[in-house]
């Protein structure tokens, strides 16, 4: 699984989605071990990060470069960025933690969500 992280120091989630100059791409293996595999440069909008129907915007370009990611970690998402990511089945995960803590928290969330879904399948 790939996770995009809005970070400038490669240690913490420290940038808002619409303003980050780069996304770190982290690969998480089946054993839950992870590594930073690439950095994708972003061209954020200096003013606003808004969705404009039918027009390419800095926000839509940011989302387009992350379509191969399952989740995006950021300190803040605007409603437009949040909705655009969700529309593409990319989970926006808002946090101000270390990258390691954020990944571990996300993996626990996914595990709990999978258990809940499995449990609800058994009830008919």
Long-range contacts (C-beta under 8 A, 24 or more apart in sequence): 1-27, 1-28, 1-70, 2-26, 2-27, 2-28, 2-68, 2-69, 2-70, 3-28, 3-34, 3-69, 3-70, 3-71, 3-72, 3-73, 3-103, 3-106, 4-40, 4-66, 4-69, 4-71, 4-72, 4-73, 5-72, 5-73, 5-74, 5-99, 5-102, 6-72, 6-73, 6-74, 6-75, 7-99, 10-36, 10-99, 11-98, 11-99, 12-96, 12-97, 12-98, 12-99, 13-73, 13-74, 13-75, 13-95, 13-96, 13-97, 13-98, 13-99, 13-102, 14-75, 14-96, 15-74, 15-75, 16-74, 16-75, 16-76, 16-77, 16-78, 17-49, 17-62, 17-72, 17-74, 17-76, 17-77, 17-78, 17-81, 17-92, 18-44, 18-45, 18-48, 18-49, 18-58, 18-59, 18-62, 18-77, 18-78, 18-81, 19-44, 19-49, 20-44, 20-74, 23-62, 23-65, 23-66, 23-72, 24-99, 25-69, 26-99, 26-103, 28-103, 28-107, 32-107, 34-103, 40-65, 40-66, 49-78, 49-80, 49-81, 50-78, 50-80, 51-80, 51-81, 51-83, 51-84, 59-84, 60-84, 63-88, 63-90, 66-90, 71-106, 73-99, 73-102, 73-106
